[in-house]
Amino acid sequence: MTDATKSEHTTPSHFIRHLIDQDLASGKHDGRVQTRFPPEPNGFLHIGHAKSICLNFGLAEQYSGACNLRFDDTNPEKESQEFINAIQADVNWLGFSWSGDVRYTSAYFQQIFDFALQLIRSGKAYVCSLTPEQAREYRGTLTEPGRNSPYRDRSIEDNLDLFLRMQKGEFADGSHSLRAKIDMASPNINMRDPVIYRIRNVHHHQTGDTWKVYPMYDYAHCISDALEHVTHSLCTLEFEDHRPLYDWILNNLSLDSLSAAASELGNLDSDVRYVLPQQTEFARLNINYNVMSKRKLKELVELGLVTGWDDPRMPTLSGLRRRGYTPASIRKFCDIIGMSRSESVVDVAMLEHCIREDLDENAARAMCVLRPLKVTITNFDKAAPELLQLPRHPKKEIGNREMNFGRELYIDRTDFEEVPPPGYKRLSLGEEVRLRGAYVIRCEEVIRNATGDIVELRCSMDTATLGQNPVGRKVKGVIHWVPSDTALTAEIRIYDRLFVDANPDDKALGDFKNSLNPDSLQVLTGCLVEPSLGSAQPEECFQFEREGYFCADRFDSRPGALVFNRTVSLRDSWTK
C-alpha cells in the first residue's frame, strides 16, 4: 500500500484528495504532490488562512510531498517585514514546516518580466496608455461588453520599446500599463484584456529600487506556480473566475521556456516530466460574529479599536494564540469543518468547542478568585495552616499542587448571598457549602463596613469533612477559594466576542464597526490566584475552576506581575 493510499484511511476525505488520488493513479505528475501557501504580506493571518495552511501543508505531509511558503510581494506599498515575520511565526506555531527556504514572488521578477516580453513579441500583450479611469470605462460591465483600447493595435516594436522604458522609470505612475490581449467581449470580465503590469515608482522591501514596474497578482501567481513546478494550486472560490486567465497565461507562454526557467531555479529534476500546475478552488472559511476581511481588520488596528493585530479579540492567528487557543484546537477545527466548494458560514461555537475539548483534556486545574471576599474560619485552632494536596488534573496523573488552609481565606463575592434566591447552591447565612478540596463550612455571621457593604464572612468548619462527606451528610454546592497567606495578586482579562451581531458585514447594519461589542474586554485587577500559579509560563493554559479556561499572557505576564487572559468560558453562555 502506498503512502497516498494510506492517507485515505487515516484522514478525512474530500474532493481535493480525490483529485490528487486520481492524478497519482494516472501518473500525471510522476507521483509528485507539490503545493504552496502564498500569502500577501500586507497584514497578519486570520483563522480563515488557517484553513488554507492546514490544507496545503497537510496534503504535502499526507502524500509525502512538499509545500512552499511563498510571499506574494507584488504590491510593496502595502507590505512590510513585520507581516512577513508574523506569517512565518504563525505557520510554525501551527506545527508546519515549509519546503526549503522561504520564497518570494519578487525573487522571480526577472523571469516574470522576461515572460511579459515573450507575450509582447508573440502579439499577446500591449502597452495601453488609457488612464485608470478610462480603462474602467472601456472595460464594460457584467451585462455589456467592453471596447478595445485605442492602443490595442500598437506594433510589437512600439510595445517593446514602451515597456522597457516603463521599467527604466521614464514614466509616471498610472501613465501606462501592460495588458494581455485576449477578448474585450468576453462574458468573463477578468478576460477583458486584463492589466498584467503597472508602473510603481516605489521602494520594495526585498528588491529595493530595482524595479519600476510590478506584475499584477493574477499574472505573477500562475507563473510563480509554474516556476516552482507546483502540481496543485489551491485557491479559495473567489478565484474561480480567474482560473481561465491563469490557464490562458501559462498556455500562451512557451512550455519549453517555463520548463527551462524552473530547471534553472532548481525546481525541476532532469528525470521528472514538466507539467503545468492546475488551479482548484475550495470554499473559504466564514465564521459568524467575525469579519474575515484583512482590510477591515487593518481598519480596526489603525483606528485603535483593538490593541493591535494580536489583540486576543481579533480572529488573527496571533490574537487567538495570545488568547490561549492551541495549535491542536485550530487544526482540529479546520479538520471537522471539512472541505467543500459550497460557501457557508460556520458557527463560532464549533471553534470554541474545539478549544474547550482540548483544554479540558490538557489544561491543569487551578483556583482564582476574581472578586475577593474575606472569610474567617472561627474554629480553626491549629498553630499553623494545614497543607492540602490538590490534583492538578482530575483525570490525568500530572501531580498535585499545594494549598495552605488556615484561619483566613478568600472566596468570590458572587458565591455569597445573604438572602439566597430559590435553588441557590452556594454560600448563604446559616447554610453550608464545601470548599473545593477542603472542608465544609457554615456561614455564621456577616461583617459590614460603615457604608453597609459586606467585607467579611465569619464561618465555622466541620473538621470531619476534609475531602469527603460523612455518611448521611448532604452539601448543596462546592465553591472555589484561595488562602489569604499565600495567594498571589493577578490581573484578569475577560475577553468576549468582538462583535454582537452574527453577521457584522450585513449591509443593513451600516458600517461593520457599528456591530462592535462594547463589553468585549473587561479588565479585573486585584484578583487572587492560588500560589501554584506563581510559576505560570507565558502561554501556559489553565482551567480556573468554575470560571473558565485562561492562559498566562504571552507578553505581559511574568512572576510578580501575573496577567491571565480568558480563552473561553466553561460553556457557551451566548445560547442562553
Buried (B, 14 or more C-beta within 10 A) or exposed (E): EEEBEEBBEEBEEBEBBEBBBEBBEEEBBEBBBBBBBBBBBBBBBBBBBBBBBBBBBBBBBBBBBBBBBBBBBBBBEBBEEEBBEBBBBBBEBBBBEBBEEBBBBBBBBEBBBEBBBBBBEEEBBBBBBBEEEEBEEBBBEEEEBBBBBEBBEBEEEBBBEBBBBBBEEEBEEBEBBBBBBBBBEBEEBBBBBBBBBBBBEEEBBBBEEEBBBBBBBBBBBBBBBBBBBBBBBBBBBEBBEBBBBBBBBBEBBEEEEBBEBBBEBEBBEEEBEBBBBBBBBBBBBBBBBBBBBBEBBBBBBEEEBBBBBBBBBBBBBBBBBBBBBBBBBBBBBBBEBEBEEEEEEBBBBEBBBBBBEBBBEBBBBBBBBBBBBBBBBBEBEEEEBBEBEBBBBEEEEEEBBEBBBBBBBBBBEEBBEEEBEEEEBBBBBEBBBBBBBBBBBBBBEBEEEEEEEBEBBBBBBBEEBBEEEEEEEEBBEBBBBBBBEBBBEBBBBBBBBBBBBBBBBEEEBEEBBEBBBEEBBEEBEEBBBBBBBBEBEBBBBBBBBBBBBBBBBBEBBEEEEBBBBBBBBBEBEBEE
